[in-house]
Amino acid sequence: MQEGSGILKEGFLVKKGHVVHNWKARWFVLLQDRLLYYKLVGGKKEPSPKGRILLDGCTITCPCLEYENRPLVIKLKTKTNTEYFLDSCSREERDSWALDITGAIHAGNPVQVQQLHLMKNSFKLPSNISLNHIIDKMHDNRHGIKLTPNTEQGNTYKESFTGSVLVDWLISNRFAASRLEAVTLASVLMEENFVKPIGARSIDAMRNGDLAEQFLDDSTALYAFVSDKTSSESYKKKVSSKEDLHLNILELSGTIVKQGFLTKQVTGISGSCQQAKNWEVGRGISFKALLGET
């Protein structure tokens, strides 16, 4: 297939070499059935492609967290089991490439394309998610969240991570299937005092931002683990040794029709043994049930 009107996307990506395992910038051109890459000479691409990746039967992994110092990698695996690793300069660019490549892979399968579009607007976390299990994995030295020094407005936070790093990690470890689901889980972790915002941007979002955006899926919003002993002891009291804090999310299944925040009246017992009625804000999501589910 010749280049021309069939080009779906083109731009720079950094590719890992197969023989010499270094990373080099290449100019990539996405066509309907293949991904071409060109060597750059004098800032211009050569006339003929240096290589091509056939997309038929190809699988894509995004986010791919196999390289600790490269959190923005896309992994492609062909039907002959050849693996390609492509690095991007930003999460937005990585996700844009991943979406377009995925569309090209499934272009010949209308049913699969329709399912991909439904998935973008669906919210279906696994039932009975264990926050204990998530936290344990997050702290794992080998496969957990990598803590790095990050600087914001002249302040350096030695053991921190960004909002997009946590979202990527939750998706990569299959705790969530989409960024919307991962942001929801991250918000729960923050609400349960396992994760805290640090730095001006994330703190401002929590205090003053729209309630739907208090956890930021952003590469400039900084977060850290809560290491305070008080919060740890409080959690141990809430969850006994025989119990585990689970999220039963069987109800959160289907296609999102509308979402937003509502206030509800909560009745409790005050210190004088009288009923106290308070108003609390909660997030409401309206779903259209998926076919085949009850």
C-alpha positions as CSV (number, residue, x, y, z in Angstrom):
1,M,0.0,0.0,0.0
2,Q,1.4,3.4,-1.0
3,E,1.3,6.5,1.2
4,G,-1.1,9.3,0.4
5,S,-4.7,9.7,1.2
6,G,-4.6,6.5,3.2
7,I,-2.5,8.1,6.0
8,L,-4.3,8.0,9.3
9,K,-1.7,9.6,11.5
10,E,2.0,10.5,11.4
11,G,4.6,12.0,13.7
12,F,7.6,11.3,15.9
13,L,7.9,8.4,18.3
14,V,11.1,6.9,19.9
15,K,11.5,3.3,19.0
16,K,13.6,0.6,20.8
17,G,16.0,-1.2,18.5
18,H,15.8,-4.9,18.0
19,V,19.5,-5.7,17.5
20,V,21.1,-2.8,19.5
21,H,18.7,-2.1,22.3
22,N,18.9,1.7,22.2
23,W,16.1,4.1,21.7
24,K,16.1,6.3,18.5
25,A,13.6,8.8,17.2
26,R,11.8,7.7,14.1
27,W,9.1,9.2,11.9
28,F,6.0,7.0,12.0
29,V,3.2,6.8,9.4
30,L,0.0,4.9,10.3
31,L,-1.8,3.3,7.4
32,Q,-4.9,1.2,7.5
33,D,-3.0,-2.1,7.7
34,R,0.5,-1.2,8.8
35,L,2.7,1.2,10.7
36,L,5.7,2.4,8.8
37,Y,8.7,4.1,10.4
38,Y,11.5,6.1,8.7
39,K,15.0,7.1,9.6
40,L,15.7,10.8,9.9
41,V,18.6,12.4,8.1
42,G,19.2,16.1,8.5
43,G,15.8,16.5,10.1
44,K,14.0,15.0,7.2
45,K,12.7,11.4,6.7
46,E,14.3,9.2,4.2
47,P,12.3,8.4,1.0
48,S,11.9,4.7,1.9
49,P,10.8,3.3,5.2
50,K,13.3,1.6,7.4
51,G,10.7,-0.9,8.6
52,R,7.1,-1.7,8.9
53,I,4.8,-3.3,11.5
54,L,1.9,-5.3,10.0
55,L,-1.2,-4.6,12.1
56,D,-3.2,-7.7,11.1
57,G,-3.4,-9.9,14.3
58,C,-1.4,-7.3,16.2
59,T,-2.1,-6.7,19.9
60,I,-1.4,-3.4,21.7
61,T,-0.6,-2.7,25.4
62,C,-1.1,0.8,26.7
63,P,0.0,1.8,29.2
64,C,3.1,-0.4,29.1
65,L,5.1,-0.2,32.3
66,E,7.9,-2.6,31.5
67,Y,10.5,0.2,31.5
68,E,10.8,2.1,34.8
69,N,12.3,5.2,33.3
70,R,10.0,5.3,30.3
71,P,6.4,5.5,31.6
72,L,4.9,6.6,28.2
73,V,5.6,3.5,26.1
74,I,3.2,1.7,23.8
75,K,3.9,-2.0,23.2
76,L,2.9,-3.7,19.9
77,K,3.1,-7.5,19.5
78,T,2.6,-8.9,16.0
79,K,1.0,-12.3,15.3
80,T,4.5,-13.6,14.8
81,N,5.3,-12.6,18.4
82,T,7.6,-9.8,17.4
83,E,7.5,-7.0,20.0
84,Y,7.9,-3.3,19.3
85,F,8.2,-0.6,22.0
86,L,7.4,3.0,21.1
87,D,7.9,5.9,23.5
88,S,6.0,9.2,23.4
89,C,6.8,12.6,24.7
90,S,3.5,13.0,26.7
91,R,0.6,10.9,28.0
92,E,-1.8,12.7,25.6
93,E,0.3,11.9,22.6
94,R,0.8,8.3,23.7
95,D,-3.0,7.8,24.2
96,S,-3.7,9.4,20.9
97,W,-1.4,7.1,19.1
98,A,-2.7,4.1,21.0
99,L,-6.3,5.0,20.1
100,D,-5.6,5.4,16.4
101,I,-3.5,2.2,16.2
102,T,-6.2,0.3,18.0
103,G,-8.8,1.6,15.5
104,A,-6.6,0.6,12.6
105,I,-6.1,-2.9,14.0
106,H,-9.8,-3.5,14.3
107,A,-10.9,-1.5,11.2
108,G,-11.9,-4.7,9.4
109,N,-14.1,-5.9,12.3
110,P,-17.1,-3.5,12.7
111,V,-18.4,-5.4,15.8
112,Q,-15.0,-4.9,17.5
113,V,-15.0,-1.2,16.6
114,Q,-18.5,-0.8,18.0
115,Q,-17.4,-2.5,21.3
116,L,-14.4,-0.1,21.5
117,H,-16.7,2.9,21.2
118,L,-19.0,1.5,23.9
119,M,-16.0,0.8,26.2
120,K,-15.0,4.5,26.0
121,N,-18.4,5.5,27.6
122,S,-18.8,2.5,29.9
123,F,-18.1,2.1,33.5
124,K,-17.7,-1.4,34.9
125,L,-15.2,-1.9,37.7
126,P,-14.7,-5.5,38.9
127,S,-17.0,-6.5,41.7
128,N,-15.8,-6.6,45.3
129,I,-12.5,-4.7,44.7
130,S,-10.2,-5.1,47.6
131,L,-8.5,-1.9,48.6
132,N,-6.1,-3.8,50.8
133,H,-4.9,-5.8,47.8
134,I,-4.5,-2.6,45.7
135,I,-2.5,-0.9,48.5
136,D,-0.3,-3.9,49.0
137,K,0.5,-4.0,45.3
138,M,1.1,-0.3,45.2
139,H,3.8,-0.6,47.8
140,D,5.5,-3.6,46.2
141,N,9.1,-2.8,45.6
142,R,9.2,-4.5,42.2
143,H,5.8,-4.0,40.7
144,G,4.4,-1.1,42.7
145,I,4.2,2.6,42.2
146,K,7.7,4.0,41.5
147,L,8.4,7.0,43.8
148,T,10.5,9.7,42.2
149,P,11.5,13.3,43.0
150,N,9.3,15.8,41.4
151,T,9.6,19.6,41.4
152,E,6.7,22.1,41.3
153,Q,7.1,25.8,41.7
154,G,10.6,25.5,43.1
155,N,9.7,22.8,45.7
156,T,11.0,19.3,45.4
157,Y,9.0,16.3,46.6
158,K,11.4,13.4,46.9
159,E,9.0,10.5,47.2
160,S,6.0,11.3,45.0
161,F,4.2,10.3,41.8
162,T,1.9,12.1,39.4
163,G,-1.8,11.6,38.9
164,S,-1.3,10.1,35.5
165,V,1.3,7.6,36.8
166,L,-1.3,6.3,39.3
167,V,-4.0,6.0,36.6
168,D,-1.6,4.2,34.3
169,W,-0.6,1.8,37.0
170,L,-4.2,0.9,37.9
171,I,-5.0,0.2,34.3
172,S,-1.7,-1.8,33.7
173,N,-2.4,-3.9,36.8
174,R,-6.0,-4.5,35.6
175,F,-7.7,-2.9,38.5
176,A,-9.5,-0.7,35.9
177,A,-10.2,-0.9,32.2
178,S,-10.4,2.8,31.4
179,R,-9.0,6.1,32.7
180,L,-12.5,7.0,34.0
181,E,-12.6,3.9,36.1
182,A,-9.0,4.4,37.3
183,V,-9.7,8.0,38.3
184,T,-12.7,6.8,40.3
185,L,-10.5,4.3,42.1
186,A,-7.8,6.8,42.7
187,S,-10.4,9.2,44.2
188,V,-11.5,6.4,46.6
189,L,-7.9,5.8,47.6
190,M,-7.5,9.6,48.3
191,E,-10.8,9.7,50.2
192,E,-9.8,6.7,52.3
193,N,-6.6,8.5,53.2
194,F,-4.2,6.2,51.5
195,V,-3.1,8.8,48.9
196,K,-2.7,12.5,49.5
197,P,-2.2,15.5,47.2
198,I,1.0,17.4,47.5
199,G,2.1,20.5,45.5
200,A,0.0,23.4,44.7
201,R,-1.9,22.0,41.7
202,S,-3.3,18.8,43.2
203,I,-4.0,20.5,46.6
204,D,-5.9,23.3,44.8
205,A,-7.9,20.8,42.8
206,M,-9.0,19.0,46.0
207,R,-9.9,22.2,47.9
208,N,-11.4,24.4,45.2
209,G,-11.9,22.4,42.0
210,D,-15.0,20.9,40.6
211,L,-16.0,17.8,42.7
212,A,-15.7,15.7,39.6
213,E,-12.1,16.7,39.1
214,Q,-10.6,16.5,42.6
215,F,-8.2,13.8,41.6
216,L,-6.3,14.9,38.5
217,D,-5.3,12.5,35.8
218,D,-2.4,14.8,34.9
219,S,1.4,14.5,34.6
220,T,1.9,17.8,36.5
221,A,-0.4,17.0,39.5
222,L,1.7,15.5,42.4
223,Y,0.6,12.9,45.0
224,A,2.2,10.8,47.7
225,F,1.4,7.9,49.9
226,V,0.0,8.7,53.4
227,S,2.7,7.5,55.8
228,D,1.1,9.1,59.0
229,K,0.8,6.5,61.7
230,T,-2.5,7.9,62.9
231,S,-4.2,7.3,59.5
232,S,-2.7,3.8,59.5
233,E,-4.0,3.0,62.9
234,S,-7.4,4.4,62.1
235,Y,-7.6,2.1,59.1
236,K,-6.7,-0.9,61.2
237,K,-9.6,-0.1,63.5
238,K,-12.0,0.2,60.6
239,V,-10.9,-3.1,59.0
240,S,-10.4,-6.0,61.4
241,S,-7.9,-8.9,60.7
242,K,-10.8,-11.0,59.4
243,E,-12.3,-8.3,57.3
244,D,-11.2,-6.5,54.2
245,L,-12.4,-3.2,52.8
246,H,-14.1,-4.0,49.5
247,L,-15.9,-2.0,47.0
248,N,-19.0,-3.7,45.8
249,I,-19.4,-2.2,42.4
250,L,-21.8,-4.6,40.7
251,E,-24.3,-1.7,40.4
252,L,-21.8,0.4,38.5
253,S,-22.1,-1.5,35.2
254,G,-23.3,-0.3,31.9
255,T,-23.1,2.8,29.7
256,I,-23.0,6.2,31.4
257,V,-26.1,8.2,30.6
258,K,-25.5,11.1,33.0
259,Q,-23.2,11.8,35.9
260,G,-22.9,14.6,38.4
261,F,-23.1,15.5,42.1
262,L,-26.2,15.6,44.3
263,T,-26.8,16.4,48.0
264,K,-28.5,13.9,50.2
265,Q,-29.8,14.1,53.8
266,V,-28.1,11.8,56.2
267,T,-29.7,11.1,59.6
268,G,-27.4,10.3,62.6
269,I,-27.4,10.4,66.4
270,S,-25.8,13.4,67.9
271,G,-24.0,13.6,71.3
272,S,-27.2,14.5,73.0
273,C,-28.8,11.3,71.6
274,Q,-31.0,13.4,69.3
275,Q,-31.3,12.7,65.6
276,A,-29.1,15.1,63.6
277,K,-29.9,15.7,60.0
278,N,-27.0,16.7,57.8
279,W,-26.6,17.2,54.1
280,E,-23.7,15.5,52.3
281,V,-22.5,15.7,48.7
282,G,-22.2,12.5,46.8
283,R,-21.5,11.6,43.2
284,G,-24.3,10.2,41.2
285,I,-24.0,8.2,38.0
286,S,-26.9,7.1,35.8
287,F,-26.3,3.9,33.8
288,K,-28.0,2.2,30.9
289,A,-27.6,-1.5,31.6
290,L,-25.4,-3.6,29.3
291,L,-27.2,-6.3,27.3
292,G,-27.1,-9.7,28.9
293,E,-26.8,-8.2,32.4
294,T,-29.3,-8.0,35.2
